[in-house]
Amino acid sequence: MCGITGIYGLKEDHSAQVIRAMNKCIAHRGPDDEGYYTDAEVALGHRRLAIIDLSPAGHQPMKSNDGLIEIIFNGEIYNFREVKKMIPDYNFKSGSDTEVIIAAYQKWGKQCVNYFNGMFAFAVWDKQKKELFIARDRMGIKPVYYYKKDNVFLFGSEIRALLESGLVPRKLNRSAIHEFFVYQTVHAPQTLIKDVLMLMPGHYAIVKNNNVTIEEYWNVARNADYSSEGKSYKEVCKKVEQLFVEAVERRLVSDVPFGAFLSGGIDSSAVVGIMSRIHSQPVKTFNIAFDESEFSEARFASMVADKFKTDHHEFLLKPEDFLEQLPEAMNALDHPSGDGPNSYIVSKITRKAGITMALSGLGGDELFAGYPVFRYAQKMHQQKWLWTMPQPLRSLLASGIVMAKNNPQSEKLAQYIRSSSYRVKDTFAVSRQISSIAQLEKFISEKYTGNDRVKQLVQALLKENEKLPLLSQVSVAEISTYMQNVLLRDTDQMSMAVALEVRVPFLDHKLVEYVMGISDSVKNPEFPKKLLVESLGDLLPDEVVHRKKMGFVFPWQRWLKSELKEFCDKHIQSLAEKEFVNKEGLLNRWNRFLSGAQDVRWLDMWLCVVLEHWLEKNKIEN
């Protein structure tokens, strides 16, 4: 795992200085080594966190044997040994996966991405073609941000690297303000910085002659595998188990100490269980516990650790400990979101224990219908008669529901009823909304553009994929929005802030493709993630499978009104002075939260705190 930076179209004497400044500000991503390449057209920078082939032979930028290719690479190609065997005529000089990418690019060109199984963001400079090729992995695990103006093109693993170049104006993307507060993030390709974009998952970019061409090579809806059709339930379970075991096994390729996050839920427990089967030594596992019993999953994590005889590390997190680390966590945010500090804390304690690489259960809920939204989608299809009612009548019904019980739940139900249809492409966006536009109008003075990026993303993906089963349609929506733009982005920026690599077996594209094609009758979650659980036989304890789902959540509601009150108040008061904010409306919202108003939740206010801290730290003009 590493950090990459690059410049195209800047004079060499200037680019050498700029690329060093860009690289320096992401040194946390790769403390083991740094490297540079510059010529008349391009400058490349690299920070290295050595995981595979720790020797100097893995240094980057790395060049091809003929000297015509330079590459910088962030991530891991898990099947690099298999791909290597497919290129017998290349004279490999290292044991690294980076060199395999070079050989694959020289053999297959841009089609090389189709041969890779992994998480990756890499840039290849082809000196002969005078062409820059930049690719991002299928699931969007590794990020690539970019900026183009006139003849200059910049890219990097983090937004702060682009800002540090001095070539990118530190201006807020005001058109994305509503999206941030509605969805607790801004969805790719947009970001909160004006004109800074993100390369979409499953896409690559070609930069040549000052033109940028972006192409899609994979997406989660189009690449669904329907080979499970006609197979018995037992056969499907066997295939799911096979693919999951292979996914975990691939991610254990490492030349450094590794472990796993263990919350005590189904997903992380499944990962740890399979790791324990494969690995001869006890797996090192990590869990955060709280004094507040309603938030602590420690009991279940300990149960799983005992079952698989792991080397378990439990850390009791008290409010004063969290407060002490909060400034670090906030400073680590490259792009603001609602729950980044959670990922930072668990990554930090794992790294402090001497672990350089950890496996995570992220993606299990999205893949195996673990969220309530999957049940909501089924209910709406069962009650689709409701959408035979005329629109005005449905709007009247929705208004009545809100008037009867004015709270976030009733507002959300009303939005579902107002949707143009019961289908996932028309209703999913509502499920992921933190606040409605109507609520935001009370404290955001910036005019709403009317663009709902989540709805646009989901409709585009599902438009030509009606064959997808209903539950898989929801999976596509979850993966392409919240998972990629909140969970994966937070995991990357917060783990890399402490130089920890996190691998996610559930997002192995072969497993994802297969599960996407499984019918609802097979996947239907009669109990939490039934298909996954039954595919793994007796691997998981019943107490873990059938317990109430908690998720990795800190006691924010109480903390914002007590230990974090002063910290939050300072940032909310400051945000209230911004041009795009209605000061009276925001302060009224904050006071209502403190007084216990049911229609203002902790996340509504925390997003204000996070945004202001980020704007201030990065000196962003509003």
N, C-alpha and C positions, 0 to 999 in steps of 0.2 A: 504494500500500500504506500502511496506516495502523493506528491503534489506536482502538478505540471503548470507551466506558464509559457506563453508564446506571443510573438509579434510578427506580423507580416506587413511589409510595405514601408517600413521606417528605415532611414539611412543607418548604415551599420555603426557608425561612430556614436550615434544617439541610442540605437537599440541595445547596444551592449550595456550601457548604463541603466537604461530603463528595465531591462529584463532582470538585472541583479536586484533592483529595488522591488520588483514584483515578487521575485523568488524569496527574498529575505522575509517578507511579511507572512509567508506560509511555511516558515521553517519548522513550525510545530508538526506539520504533516509528515516530515521526513528528517528526523534528527541524525540519521546515520551517515548521510552523504549529500553533496550537492554537485551539480554539473551544469555546463552551459555550452551552447553552440551558436555561433553567429556567422552570417555571411552577408552579402549585399542585399539579399531579399528577406531573410528570415532570422529571427533570434529565438532560441528555445532554452527554457530553464527547467530544472528538475530538482526535487527534494526527495530523498530516498529513505523509506522505512523498509529495511531489508527483511524479507520473509522467506524467499526462496533464493538459493545460491547467494550466501552472505559474502562471498569473496568479491574482490575488486572487479572481477569479470562481469559482475552485474551492474556496474556503473552506467549511469545515463547522463546525457544523451548517449545512445548506443548507435554505432554505424554498421552498415552491412559490410560484408567481406569486400565488395567491389568499391566501397566508399560512396556509392550513389544515394544511399538512404540514411537519414538520421531519424531516430525515434525517441519520443518521451512517452512514458506509460505509467498510468496510475491504475492499480487493481491487481487482479490475479486471473490467469487463464488456467482453469483447473484441469483441463484435458490437454495441456501443452505437450505432454509426452506422446499422446496418441497422434496429435497433429504433426509433431516432429518426425514420426515414423513415415508420414505421408510425403515428406520432403527429403528423401534420402540423398539427393544430389547437392544439398547445401552443406557446407563445411562448418558445422557448429563449433564455436570456441568457448561456450559457457554452458552451464546447466540451468540457465534462466528462461522464464517464459517470455521475456522481452525479445530475446533473439529469435524465438519461434514466430513471433508476430512479424518481425522483419522478413524472415524467410517466406512466411505465408503470403505477405503482401507482394513480395517479388514474384511469387508463383501464381497467385490468383487475383492480384490487384484488389479493388474495392470489395470483391466478393469474399475476401478472406474472413470477414466478420461472421459469415455463415458457418464457418468451421469451428468457431470458438465457443466454449462453454465456460462462462465466468462472469466476473464483474469487471468492467474496464472502461477507461477513458484514455485514449491515446491519440497522438498526433504523429504523422509520418511526413517528413519533408523529402520529396523526390527531387533531387538536384537536376536530374536530366529533364524531367517534365516541367520543372519550376512550379510544382504543384504541392499544396498542403492538404493532406487528407486527415480529417479528425473524426473519430468514431466514438459512440457511446453505447454501452451495453443494452441489451433488450429490455431489461426490467427497470433501468434507470437507477441502479445502485450507486454508480459513480457519476459525479456531476461534471459538466463542462459549461462554463459561462463565457459569453463572447460579446464583443462590441465592435462595430464597424462605422467608421466615418471617413468619407473621402477615400483615400487610397490606403488607409491604415486599418488593419484587422488585429484585434487583441483577443486572447482567450486564456482561460485558467481554471483551476479547480475550485477557486473561491472568488467571490465578488471583490473581496478586499484586495486581492492581487491586482485586479483591473483598476480599482480606485487608486492604488498606490503608484500606478504608472504615471499619474499626473496628466494623462491624456483623456480620461473619462470624467466629464463634469459630475460633481457630487450633487445631483439633482433628484429629488423625489419624483417617482412616477405617480403623479396624482390620480391618473385614471385607474390605478390599481388599489386605491385606498379602501373603497367599499369592499372589494374582493377580500382584502386582508382581514377586515373585521367580520365579514360574513363567514369566511372559510378558514380563518386563522393562518392563512398563507396566501401567496400569490402563485398561481399555477404556470408552469412552463408552457410556452417559451417566455412569458413575461416575468419580470422581477420588480422589486420595489425601487430600483434605480432606473431612471429614464434612459432608454436606448440600450440598456444592458439586457441581453437575452440569454436564454438557456437552451442548449441543444436538447431536443426531445429524446426520450428513450427510444432505442431501436432505430436511430437515425445516424447518418454520417453527413459531414460537410466537406465540400471540395472548394478550396480557395485557390483561384488562378486568375492571373491578369486582372486583379482587383475585383473580380466577381466571386460571389459566394453562392454555391449551389448546394441545396440541402435535399437529401433523399431519404425515404423510409425504407428499411430493409426487413423489418419485423414489427408486428403488433399483436397484442395479447388476444384480440378478437379474431383477426383473420387467420392466425396460425393455430387455432384450436385443432386438436387431434381427436377424431371421432372413431378411432379404432376400437373403443369399448362397446360400440353398438353391437347388440346381439350376444354379448358375453354375459355369463352368469355373474351374480353378485360376488361369489367366491373368486371367480377369475379376475374381476375388477379389483377386488381387495388385494389379491396377490400381486397384481401389476403395480398398484399404488405403493405397496410395501417395497417392492423391488426398486422402483424409481426413487423413493424417499431414502432408502438405505444407500443407494448409489450416490444420491445428492450429498448426504452427510459424509460418506466416504471420500468423495472428491475434495471436500472442504477440510479434510484432515491432512492434506499435503502441506507440510510446513517444515522449515528448518529452525523454528524458534518455539519456545514454550507456548502452549495454548490452553484455553479453558472454555467455559460456557456460562452465559447468563442463565440463571435458574429462578424463575418467579414462583414455580409451583403450579403453574397452569398447564394445560394440555400440551401446548405447542413447545414450550421450552423443555418440558419433561420428556416429550417424545424425542427431541434432539439429543438430550443428555442420555436417554435410554439407549439409543442407537450408537452414540459415541462410545458408551461403556461396553457395548457388544463388540465393537470393532477394535477399540484401543486396549492394549494389554495393561497399561498403567491406569490407576484411578484418575478419573477426569476431575480437573479442578473446576468447581462450580462456585458461583457468586450470587448472593441475594441481599437485598436491602430490607431491613425490618424496621417497624415503627412501634412506638409505645402505644399509639392509637390502634387498638386491636381491629377495628373495622377496616383499616387500611392495610394491615400487615398480612402478607401471605407466607410469612416465615414458617409457620407450622407445616404447610403443604410442601414447601421447598425442602424442609428437613426430612419429611417423609420420603420424598423422591430421592434425596441424597443418600438416605439410609438404604433404600431398596437397591440402588445401583452402586453403593459403596464408593461414593465420590469423595474427593478431598474438598469438603465444603467450607466455604467462607461466608459467614453471616455478619452483616454490619448493621448495627442499630443506629438509625439516623434520628437524631433529636433536632428540634427546631433550631437550637443554637448552632448545631453543626451545619445545618443547611444554610442558615444565615451567613455563616462564615465563608461558605463556598459559593454563595449566590453571585457575588461580583465576578468571580472567575467564570462561572457558567454563563453569565450574561455577556461577558466580554468575548466568549468563545463563539457566540452566535454570528455567523457570517450573513445569514438572512433570517430575519425574525420569524418566530412561530410560537404557538401556544404552549408547547410542553417540552421544549429543548432541555431545560435543566434536569429533567428526569434522566435523560440519556447521558448527560454529562457526569452526574454523580456516580452511576453504576459503571461507566467507562473508567472513571478516575480510580475507583477502588480496585478495579480489575487490573489496571495498568500498574498500580502501586504494588500489587502482589507479585509482580514480575512476569505478568502475562503480556505478550505482544499481539496475540491473535485470539479472538473469542468467537464462538458460534452463538447465534441468536435464533429465537423462535419466531421472529418477525415474518409475517406473511401467511401464517397458518390460518388466522381468522378470515382473511380475504379469500383464501383458496378453498377452505372447507366450510364456508357459510357459518362463521362463528359470531357475527354481529347481529343485533336485533333487526337491522335493515333488511336482512334476507327474509325474515318472517313477515315484515311489513309488506315486502314486495309480493309475497305469496297471498297475503290477506287482500291486497288491492286487486289482484287477479281474481280472487274468489268473489269479490264484491264489485266487479267491473260494471254491474248493472247501474251503479251509482252514476257512471259517466254517460248513461243514456238520458239523464236529466238535462234539461237546457242549462246553458252556462249561467244565466241570471239566477236561476233557482239554486244552483250549486253555490254561487257566490253569497246568496242570502243565507243558505244553510251554514256556510263557513263563518259568516259574520255573527250568526247566532251562537255558534260554538264559542267564539272568542268572547262575546259579551257575557255568556253564562259563566265562564271560568277564565279570567284573564291571566294566563300564565304561559310560559314558553311551550308547554306541551299542547295546549289548545291552539296556540298560534300556528304551530307546526302542522297539526291536524287540518286546520283551515287551509293552509297552503297546499296540502295534498289534494284536498277536495277541489280547490280552484285550478289545479293542474289541467292541461288540455286533454290528457288521457291518463289511464291507469298504468301505462307501460313504463318500464324502467327508464327509458330514455327521456321521459317527460317528468318523472316523479323523483328520481334519485337525488337530484341536487338538493331538494328540500331536506333530506335526511342528514346531510353534512353541514347544514347551515347553523352557525353559532348564534347569529342575530339576523333579523329580517331587515330589508331595506327601510321599511317603515320605522323600525326602531332606530336605525342609524341616522335617519334624517333629523332626529332630535338633538344629535350632537356633532354630526359631520356637515359642514357647510359646503363642501365641495359637491358639485352637481354630479349625480349618478349617471354614468354613460349608458346604462341599460343592458350592458353586456354581462351575461352570466357565463363565466368561463367554464365552470363545471358542467353546466348543461350543454354547452357547445362541444366540449371534449367527449362527453358520453354519447351524445347524439351522433357525432361523427364516427365514433367507433362502432356503434350498434346499427348504423344506417343500413349497411349492406351485410349484416350478420344476424339476420332474424332466425337463422337456424340454431343459434346458441340457445341452450336451455335457459330457463328463467333465472335459476340460481347462478349460472355462469355469467349471465348478463350483469347481475349485481356485482359479481367478482370482477368483471372487466371494469365496471364503474369505480369500484373501491380501489383497485390496483392503480388505475390511471389517474386518480385524483388524490385522495387523502394519503394513501400509502406512499406514492412516489413523491408527492410534494410536501408532505409533513413528516411522516415516519422515516423514510429513507434519507431525506435531506437532513433531518435532525440527527439521525444515526451517524451519517458521514461527518457532519461538521463537529459534532460533540465528541465522537470517538477519536477523530483525527486531531482534535485539540490537545489530546493527551497522548498522541502517537500510538493509538490502539487500532488494529485492524479488526473489523467485525464482518463475519461471513454469515450468509442467510440461506440455509439449505432449502427452505420452502420455496425460494424464488429461483431454483434451478429451472431453466426454461423447458427442459424435457418433462419434468414433473408438472409444471404449470400447463403446458400444452395438453397433456393427457387429461388432467383433471377438468380443464375447461370443456372438454368434449363429453364428459360423463352426464348422463341424463339425470333429471331432477328426482326421478323415482329411486335411483340408486344413491344419490347424494343427499337426499332429504334428511335434514338434521332432527330426527325424532328426539335425540338427546344431543348435547353439544358435540359438534364435529364427529358425528357417528361414523361416517365413512373412514376417516383417518384412524379413529380409535379402534374400530373393528379390523382395519387393515393391519394393525400392529399387534393383533392378538391380545395376549395377557401382559403386554409390556407395561401398561400404565395401571396404577392402583385405582380402584373404584372411587375412593375418596377424592382423588384428583379429577377424575372424569366427571363426576356428578355434583361437584361443589358449585356454589354460586360464583359466576364470573365476576372478577374484580378489575383486572387490568392493572397496569403499573401506574398508579395514581398517588400523588402526595396529598396530604390533608390541606390543600390550598384554601378551601372555604374558610377554615378557622384561622389559618396563618395570615391571610390578608386582612383579617379584622383584629389581629393581635400582634404577633411578632413582626410581621411584614408591613404593618399599617403605615409606619412612618416612611419607610422606603417607597411604598406605593404612592402615598400622598404627594411626596416630593415630585415624582415623575408625572403624576396626573395633573398636578398644578402647572407643571412646565408644559405638558402637551396642550393644555387648555389655551396657551398663548399662541399656538401655531395658527397660521392663516386658514388652514382647511378645517379648523375645529370651531364649533359653536361653544364658547367658553361656558356660558351659563348652563347649556344643556349637558355638557360633560360633567361639570361639578355637581349638578343635580343628580345625575346618574350615579356618581360615586357616593354621594351622601345617602341615596336611597339604598344602595347595596349595603352600606354600613349599618343602616337602620333595619335591615332584614327583609327588604322588598323581594318578593318571590320572582318577579320578572327580570331581575338583574342578577346574573350569576357571577361566580368568581372569575371565570374565563373571560367574560365580557370586559372586566376591569383589568385583568392581568395582561390582556392584549394591548391595552393602552400603555401600561407600564413598559412592556417589552419593546413596543414600537418607539416610544420616546427615548429609552435608553440607547437603542440602536441608532436612531437619528443623531443623537448627541455624540455618541462615541465616534461615529463615522463622519461627523460634520456635514450631514446631508442638508442641503438647502430645500426648504419646502415652498 
